[in-house]
Every structure is written in C-alpha cells, then in structure tokens.
Amino acid sequence: MRKASVPSARRTGRTVVRSLAAPRLRIWLIAGAMAVGTALHYGDALPVLSAAADDSPISLAYRQSLERILFLLPVMYATTFFGVRGGLGTLALAGAILLPRCLMGTALDHAIPEIGGVLVVGALLTVVIVE
C-alpha cells in the first residue's frame, strides 16, 4: 500500500494539514483575521463595541498600539502560504486599514511612526519567512 505524498511538503519540509490545504480556506482565514483586526482597531468608533472600549482599563493609545502589532499575524500567515506576493499584499492592505485611523486621531506624534514601524517589521518578516 503506497502512501499519497504531497511533493511540495517533501521539498520544503513543511507539515501539510489536509483541512487547510485549500487555498480558498487560507484566503478566508486571512480575510477573517483582517476583519477582526479592523473591528478591534475601529472598535471605539463602532456602536456595538464603543461601550466595551469605554469600559476598558487599557487606554486607547496602548490598545491601538497592540492592535497595530496584531495586524502582523495575518501578514505572517499569508507569507507562509502565499509567499512574498501574499505577504506584501496583506501588508499593504493592513497599512490601508491602519492609516485612516491614524490620520483621524489626535496623537499623530506616535501613531504615524508606529504604523511605519509595523510596515517595516512586516516587510522584514516577509523576507525572513520566505528565506
């Protein structure tokens, strides 16, 4: 009895999970992570989440810093499965999601450098993951 093998898994040494093998599912996972990140990032502006954001013991600036960093997770996932194009495309989308909130806020002195830092770190992670 021969085992069915996946050639790409053998070449790269990666473990293949059969339930996540479909690229469409991976794209939906990335889109879902980006949607959750967007909801968290704009949570105090959304009526559903504004009460929870007001009651949070963490200040808005610290919460938004953490949310910006969390946008790196879908970038790393996209890079792992879709390569440089997927990682940089997801990073560009993350930057497009983060930038309007930064420009609408009052704390431009730390928001713009943080977004720049997240984009640079995301690009570096993309390069490291692909190598």
ROSEPA-420930 format. One record per residue (C-alpha): residue in three letters; x, y, z. Coordinates in Angstrom, 1 decimal, always signed. Layout:
BEGIN
ALA | X | Y | Z;
...
# end
This chain:
BEGIN
MET | +0.0 | +0.0 | +0.0;
ARG | +1.5 | +3.3 | -1.1;
LYS | +1.1 | +6.5 | +0.8;
ALA | +0.0 | +9.5 | -1.0;
SER | +2.6 | +12.2 | -0.6;
VAL | +2.5 | +15.9 | -1.3;
PRO | +5.6 | +16.9 | -3.4;
SER | +5.7 | +20.4 | -2.0;
ALA | +5.7 | +19.2 | +1.5;
ARG | +8.6 | +16.9 | +0.8;
ARG | +10.7 | +19.6 | -0.8;
THR | +10.1 | +22.3 | +1.9;
GLY | +9.9 | +20.0 | +4.9;
ARG | +6.6 | +21.6 | +5.9;
THR | +3.8 | +19.5 | +7.5;
VAL | +0.7 | +19.6 | +5.4;
VAL | -2.6 | +19.8 | +7.3;
ARG | -5.3 | +18.4 | +5.0;
SER | -8.1 | +20.5 | +6.3;
LEU | -6.2 | +23.7 | +5.5;
ALA | -4.9 | +22.5 | +2.1;
ALA | -7.3 | +24.5 | +0.1;
PRO | -6.0 | +28.0 | -0.8;
ARG | -9.6 | +29.4 | -0.6;
LEU | -9.8 | +28.5 | +3.0;
ARG | -6.5 | +30.1 | +3.7;
ILE | -7.6 | +33.3 | +2.0;
TRP | -10.8 | +33.3 | +4.1;
LEU | -8.7 | +32.8 | +7.2;
ILE | -6.6 | +35.8 | +6.3;
ALA | -9.7 | +37.9 | +5.4;
GLY | -11.3 | +36.9 | +8.7;
ALA | -8.2 | +37.8 | +10.7;
MET | -8.1 | +41.2 | +8.9;
ALA | -11.8 | +41.8 | +9.6;
VAL | -11.4 | +41.0 | +13.3;
GLY | -8.3 | +43.3 | +13.4;
THR | -10.3 | +46.1 | +11.7;
ALA | -13.2 | +45.7 | +14.1;
LEU | -10.8 | +45.8 | +17.1;
HIS | -8.9 | +48.8 | +15.7;
TYR | -12.0 | +50.8 | +15.0;
GLY | -13.9 | +49.4 | +17.9;
ASP | -14.4 | +52.6 | +19.8;
ALA | -16.0 | +54.2 | +16.7;
LEU | -18.4 | +51.2 | +16.2;
PRO | -21.7 | +51.5 | +18.2;
VAL | -21.6 | +47.8 | +19.1;
LEU | -18.1 | +47.9 | +20.6;
SER | -17.9 | +51.5 | +21.9;
ALA | -19.3 | +50.6 | +25.3;
ALA | -16.8 | +47.9 | +25.8;
ALA | -14.0 | +50.2 | +24.6;
ASP | -15.1 | +52.9 | +27.1;
ASP | -15.0 | +50.4 | +30.0;
SER | -11.6 | +49.0 | +29.1;
PRO | -8.9 | +49.6 | +31.7;
ILE | -6.3 | +50.0 | +29.0;
SER | -6.0 | +53.4 | +27.5;
LEU | -6.9 | +54.0 | +23.8;
ALA | -3.3 | +54.7 | +22.7;
TYR | -2.0 | +51.4 | +24.2;
ARG | -4.9 | +49.4 | +22.8;
GLN | -4.3 | +50.8 | +19.3;
SER | -0.6 | +50.1 | +19.5;
LEU | -1.4 | +46.4 | +20.3;
GLU | -4.0 | +46.3 | +17.6;
ARG | -1.5 | +47.6 | +15.1;
ILE | +1.0 | +44.9 | +16.1;
LEU | -1.7 | +42.2 | +15.8;
PHE | -2.1 | +43.0 | +12.1;
LEU | +1.3 | +41.3 | +11.6;
LEU | -0.3 | +37.9 | +12.3;
PRO | -2.2 | +37.7 | +9.0;
VAL | +0.8 | +39.1 | +7.2;
MET | +3.0 | +36.2 | +8.5;
TYR | +0.3 | +33.7 | +7.7;
ALA | -0.1 | +35.0 | +4.2;
THR | +3.6 | +35.0 | +3.7;
THR | +3.9 | +31.4 | +4.9;
PHE | +1.4 | +30.0 | +2.5;
PHE | +1.4 | +32.5 | -0.4;
GLY | +5.0 | +33.8 | -0.5;
VAL | +6.2 | +37.3 | -1.0;
ARG | +3.3 | +38.4 | -3.0;
GLY | +0.7 | +37.3 | -0.5;
GLY | +2.7 | +38.7 | +2.5;
LEU | +3.3 | +42.1 | +0.9;
GLY | -0.3 | +42.3 | -0.4;
THR | -1.6 | +41.6 | +3.0;
LEU | +0.8 | +44.1 | +4.5;
ALA | -0.4 | +46.8 | +2.0;
LEU | -4.0 | +46.0 | +2.9;
ALA | -3.1 | +46.3 | +6.7;
GLY | -1.4 | +49.6 | +6.0;
ALA | -4.5 | +50.9 | +4.2;
ILE | -6.7 | +49.8 | +7.1;
LEU | -4.5 | +51.4 | +9.7;
LEU | -3.7 | +54.7 | +8.0;
PRO | -7.1 | +56.4 | +8.1;
ARG | -7.5 | +55.8 | +11.9;
CYS | -4.1 | +57.3 | +12.4;
LEU | -4.9 | +60.4 | +10.4;
MET | -8.2 | +60.9 | +12.1;
GLY | -6.7 | +60.7 | +15.6;
THR | -5.2 | +63.4 | +17.7;
ALA | -2.0 | +61.6 | +18.6;
LEU | -0.2 | +61.8 | +15.3;
ASP | +3.2 | +62.1 | +17.0;
HIS | +3.2 | +58.4 | +17.9;
ALA | +0.6 | +56.9 | +15.6;
ILE | +2.5 | +57.6 | +12.3;
PRO | +5.8 | +56.2 | +13.5;
GLU | +4.1 | +53.1 | +14.9;
ILE | +2.4 | +52.4 | +11.6;
GLY | +5.7 | +52.9 | +9.8;
GLY | +7.3 | +50.5 | +12.2;
VAL | +4.7 | +47.9 | +11.8;
LEU | +5.0 | +48.1 | +8.0;
VAL | +8.8 | +47.9 | +8.2;
VAL | +8.7 | +44.9 | +10.6;
GLY | +6.0 | +43.3 | +8.4;
ALA | +8.3 | +43.6 | +5.3;
LEU | +11.3 | +42.3 | +7.2;
LEU | +9.2 | +39.3 | +8.5;
THR | +8.1 | +38.6 | +4.9;
VAL | +11.7 | +38.4 | +3.8;
VAL | +12.7 | +36.3 | +6.7;
ILE | +9.8 | +33.8 | +6.4;
VAL | +10.4 | +33.4 | +2.6;
GLU | +14.1 | +32.6 | +3.1;
# end
